[in-house]
């Protein structure tokens, strides 16, 4: 199972969208406080729609609490500051992929202690960053692709036609 970690997310709609993506992919969502919203916020539920109750979500009071409760976790840290792209690494089946808050990303002191597992999504130099929920989807699906999509449904069915 892939684990998605949000460090101090600020926008409920992003967290709701990410929660829905986690439900669709079988990923676990980890939320590190403080959150910029109340978790039962209607925007979280609206973005996550009727999937929120199916989400495997864990909460932590701090990054230290997260580390303590997930010892030996292999954590990839998504940041615009890395030289290594998300396609340069091999994501293990049980890895953790961490994303920072929308306004500032992952704190630099955390990144400096984890330089070898920092990853970035390539983009034009004059763009500050991508939307958080889009970034999670991009990296999560690469991790799933590298692991042969684990147990995900790989064939769809049309209602009236065969392909």
ABEGO torsion letter per residue (X at the ends): XBBBBBBGBABAAAAAAAAAAAAAAGBBBBBBOBBABBAABAAAAAAAEAAAAABBBBBBABAAAAAAABBGBBBBBBBAABABBAAABBBBAABBBBBBBAAAEBBAAAAAAAAAABBBBBBBAABABBBAAAAAAAAAAAAAAAAGGEABBABBBBAABBX
